[in-house]
Structure formats: C-alpha cells, structure tokens
Amino acid sequence: MLKSYEAVIENGHIKWLAEQPQLVTARVIVTVLEEGLEENAAPQLKRRSPPTSISGKGKTFGDIVSPIVEEKDWECFK
C-alpha cells in the first residue's frame, strides 16, 4: 500500500512538514515541485481562458438582474 508524506529537502536533508513515517528502510518515489513555492503555499493552478476566436462575441440581453420574460409568462406548475 502506498502512503504519502509531505517533506522538503534542504541541503540534502529531509524536513518532514507533517507526519513522519516510522520506518527503518523504505523504497520512495520523489516528486519535485517547481522552485519558488513557499513552504506552506498550495501549488497554483493554471487559469483557463477561452479561445481568442470567440473573444468579444458574447452579448448580454436585457437587464442581468431582472428576467427578460415577464413573470406572468413563466410556465410554472403548481
């Protein structure tokens, strides 16, 4: 079974950030995050953006707070 532990390697020494595993020997997989991340900061996600081909083509009809259709014209079932 795999279990994850968070640590930082500083000058070749491991500094555990939370729970430290109680093992004598173990096989590990190391994932290196980008440099410049602060110790307790969450990694930043890449912000998605729409394609430039649709830029400026969106339109707002009517008041964005009030509905376009009159309330009496709503189809509601009671």
C-alpha positions in Angstrom: 0.0 0.0 0.0 1.2 3.5 -0.8 1.1 6.3 1.7 2.0 9.9 1.1 4.1 12.2 3.3 4.9 15.8 2.7 8.6 16.9 3.2 11.1 19.4 2.0 14.7 18.5 1.1 17.1 21.2 2.3 20.9 20.8 1.6 20.3 17.0 1.2 18.4 16.6 4.5 14.7 15.7 4.7 12.5 18.1 6.8 9.1 16.5 7.4 6.2 19.0 7.2 3.6 16.9 9.0 3.5 13.2 10.0 6.9 11.4 9.8 6.8 7.7 8.8 8.1 5.3 11.4 10.2 3.1 9.1 13.7 1.7 9.3 14.1 1.4 5.5 11.7 2.1 2.6 11.6 2.5 -1.2 10.4 6.0 -2.1 9.3 8.0 -5.1 10.2 11.7 -5.1 8.1 14.3 -6.9 9.9 17.7 -7.3 7.6 20.7 -7.4 8.5 24.0 -9.1 11.0 26.2 -7.3 9.7 29.4 -5.8 6.7 27.8 -4.0 6.6 28.9 -0.4 6.7 26.1 2.2 3.0 26.2 3.1 1.6 27.6 -0.1 -0.7 25.5 -2.3 0.5 25.0 -5.9 -1.1 27.5 -8.3 -3.4 26.0 -10.9 -3.1 27.3 -14.5 -6.0 29.6 -15.2 -8.1 28.5 -18.2 -9.1 31.1 -20.8 -11.4 30.9 -23.8 -10.1 30.7 -27.3 -9.4 34.1 -28.9 -11.7 33.2 -31.8 -14.7 33.9 -29.5 -13.3 37.0 -27.9 -15.8 39.9 -27.9 -18.7 37.8 -29.3 -20.7 37.4 -26.1 -23.8 39.5 -25.7 -26.0 40.4 -22.7 -29.7 40.8 -23.5 -31.8 42.9 -21.2 -31.1 43.6 -17.5 -28.8 41.0 -16.0 -30.7 41.3 -12.7 -34.3 41.1 -13.9 -35.6 38.4 -16.2 -36.3 39.2 -19.9 -39.6 37.4 -19.8 -42.5 38.8 -17.7 -43.2 36.8 -14.6 -46.8 36.2 -15.7 -45.4 34.4 -18.8 -43.4 31.9 -16.8 -44.5 28.3 -17.2 -44.8 27.1 -13.7 -46.7 24.0 -12.5 -48.3 24.1 -9.1 
